[in-house]
Amino acid sequence: MKIAVIGAGLAGCEAVNLLIKNNFSVDLFEMKPKKLSPAHKLPTFAELVCSNSLKTTRDTHPQGMLKYELLKLNSVILSKAQLAKVPSGDALAVDRVLLSKLVTDEIMKMKNLRIINKEVEELPQGYDYYIIATGPLTSESLSEYLASELLGSESLYFYDAIAPIIDAESIDMSRTFFGSRYDKGGDDYLNIPLTKEEYLKFIDALRSAEKVPLRSFEKPRYYEGCLPVEVLAERGIDTLAYGPMKPVGFDERKIGFKPYAVVQLRREDKEGTAYNLVGFQTKLTIKEQERIFRSLRGLERAVFLRYGSIHRNTFIDAPKHLNITLNLKGRENIYFAGQITGVEGYVESIATGLLSALFLIFRIKNISPVIPSARTALGALLSHTQREITPYQPSGLHLGLFLKEDVPKKLKEERILENERKDFDIFSEEIKNFISF
Ligand SMILES: Cc1cc2nc3c(=O)[nH]c(=O)nc-3n(C[C@H](O)[C@H](O)[C@H](O)COP(=O)(O)OP(=O)(O)OC[C@H]3O[C@@H](n4cnc5c(N)ncnc54)[C@H](O)[C@@H]3O)c2cc1C
């Protein structure tokens, strides 16, 4: 039985972990460190390319439920994320270098695993099963192959932006203040308050700044949840003041005046040696990023450890091409996992990595697959890949994807959680009869 997993990112590593735990031999193909995508910087596996946050852990939030389920199924990446955690209120934020190292070390010591460091340009011959987990930045040659040989022209591209990271030592802390909105998370964030005048000047600068031009084949389509800061500024004067720069939930006595907007910076590592500008993903030119972000108080001498930038996102028309078990209609030995399936987000990518391996194991064992109900987070996420929407758009997990009963609004969150736990217990009990976690 020969299995090839292509891509050692979030989904690929998660899939490999489950396959190896179930005593299969796997060849893992990864183009790093020989070739890096425009967003990947580390030579190691499972790299977070933008924010260092895996979002909230709150029980009643879909993201919290997804984490709960993945941890119950011993997700390798989430288990390591607990070890690489940095303070971040109720969110699970991590030291991205440490997380990547911990996952890589774990993968490297697995038996029955061969790591092949090369860019896959077409499906390697001689395998019985494949999991393609090459992510939103699948290399160009493989994208072309997928479009021409496997899917037709439905493979789509769009673009996303990443936020700058600033060296903590270069920040004038005396002009900023520590604190979280409504004290959720103590002093995890560094904040820069703005008066109305400063805010309006900042918006004006963002709007008129020079942006990196899109190339002729690029279409400016972004994830709604990760819009470039200048795009938000262009949407309306107060869009940022109601979005990532919300001035609410702070103690004004600490600031000395009533802020019109607040910029937040979040720790990049446990030691707090670097901070990212929360929600400031951008496609401004480097020169403009320096000029505009250094105009914020405390950042006058900011040293940028990483500039914001733009990147391509590749995903397939999943409802058209994939079964609910994440394998290709008509070529059922080929599975897809991660962002390329049209799910959006780190934890969602991890989840589809685990699910693709789970369904592959069922197939190899010739057992009818157990599908999680859409009242669970895993099932709700999976249901997105089957949504017949035109055009198919990537989505993160949200409450709208859950199968819900018609209950009063104030009971809704509790009831969804209650149902989720109940159905997930049934699902996990059942799969544990066949699969080791
Ligand atoms: C710029 C950008 C910013 C993002 N920011 C966020 C964010 O802040 N929060 C969030 O939740 N989600 C974010 N996402 C979305 C998504 O969660 C991440 O991209 C996530 O890493 C996807 O996981 P994955 O396993 O699908 O792909 P990846 O983690 O990217 O893994 C794919 C792996 O495949 C390898 N590979 C690619 N092509 C080949 C090939 N031909 N042969 C061999 N190996 C190959 C790559 O080197 C990589 O290691 C962002 C996406 C992008 C593009």
The ligand as an ORCA input file, in Angstrom:
! r2SCAN-3c Opt
* xyz 0 1
  C      -0.792     35.085      2.740
  C      -1.752     34.260      3.530
  C      -2.088     34.650      4.802
  C      -2.966     33.874      5.565
  N      -3.274     34.278      6.818
  C      -4.064     33.540      7.598
  C      -4.325     33.947      8.944
  O      -3.846     34.963      9.402
  N      -5.124     33.179      9.697
  C      -5.660     32.043      9.217
  O      -6.369     31.370      9.979
  N      -5.435     31.633      7.947
  C      -4.653     32.354      7.123
  N      -4.397     31.970      5.831
  C      -5.088     30.820      5.269
  C      -4.607     29.391      5.672
  O      -5.081     29.130      6.955
  C      -3.145     29.122      5.658
  O      -2.630     29.373      4.400
  C      -2.810     27.656      6.037
  O      -1.439     27.531      6.214
  C      -3.287     26.649      5.010
  O      -2.885     25.365      5.385
  P      -2.549     24.278      4.284
  O      -2.068     23.065      4.983
  O      -3.687     24.161      3.373
  O      -1.341     24.909      3.428
  P       0.127     25.301      3.906
  O       0.204     25.378      5.372
  O       0.516     26.469      3.100
  O       0.990     24.059      3.443
  C       1.230     23.736      2.111
  C       2.614     23.127      1.981
  O       2.757     22.603      0.672
  C       4.027     22.946      0.147
  N       3.916     22.948     -1.304
  C       3.233     23.803     -2.108
  N       3.332     23.422     -3.403
  C       4.093     22.303     -3.422
  C       4.535     21.432     -4.452
  N       4.233     21.625     -5.724
  N       5.303     20.364     -4.125
  C       5.654     20.142     -2.814
  N       5.248     20.937     -1.796
  C       4.473     21.990     -2.089
  C       4.320     24.300      0.786
  O       5.693     24.564      0.821
  C       3.706     24.164      2.176
  O       4.643     23.683      3.099
  C      -3.534     32.707      5.017
  C      -3.208     32.332      3.727
  C      -2.338     33.092      2.983
  C      -2.002     32.690      1.596
*
